[in-house]
Amino acid sequence: MNPNCYNDYAKVFDLYSNVHLFPQNLRFIDVAAALLGPGDRVTDVGGGTGMFTAELLVRVPWVDLTFVEPSPPMMEIAATRLPLSANLVHAPLDGALLAELPEQKMFLFQRSLYSLFGEMDRYRELARELAARTSTGAHVAIYEMPGPYDMELAWGYYSENREVLGISEEVLLETWPVMQAVFREFNDGVAEGRYTLFDRSSLDEVFGGAGFDCSYEDGMTFVYTRT
């Protein structure tokens, strides 16, 4: 995402990710948590403000967490809510970073996988690098984006649920332009090929070729397990 979008997006990320409006975000965390045991190493890639990472730690506080987020304003917020024991990595995910990690039990991509590359070959390379940092029974958990945003539909949903968000009409009107910019940037990135949206078939092709099988699918949630 354009860094300029992140500067403002970080300020409203938690508000517009309200779990009462989007419970599927927490359902994804529940699926991931159920696969983890004491001492397991987990890397959350593109965790934003750490809002959902913190929810994971509520469920499995004993995991060894690495949190990867390249956006300075997002990381600044995440650092205030994640434990001091967490390994906070303020950098993009790349092969050099992965090579420094010990073997992981899980890699999490919650609404972030799409943003890494625009080329499928780069994703195939990433899958092989993830395989090198995992062993049999380890997981890659993905919550994928369903597609480009319908701006009118999104505005209607948020405005109709303003009371659920707990904000005034004035605050909604003030903050909505930030989300419009974020949604437009996402839609443009998809249209221009800077972002890659996945379905089951393309995920199978990328991760299956690196030694992972799909072990769970529900809507836009996918878990690939190392064989």
Salt bridges, closest charged atoms under 4 A:
ASP8 OD1 - LYS11 NZ 3.79
ASP14 OD2 - ARG81 NH2 2.86
ASP30 OD1 - ARG59 NE 2.53
GLU55 OE1 - ARG59 NH1 2.91
ASP64 OD2 - ARG41 NE 4.00
ASP121 OD1 - ARG124 NH1 2.42
GLU185 OE2 - ARG194 NH1 3.23
GLU192 OE1 - ARG194 NE 2.94
ASP204 OD1 - ARG200 NE 2.94
GLU205 OE2 - ARG124 NE 2.93
GLU217 OE1 - ARG200 NH1 2.63
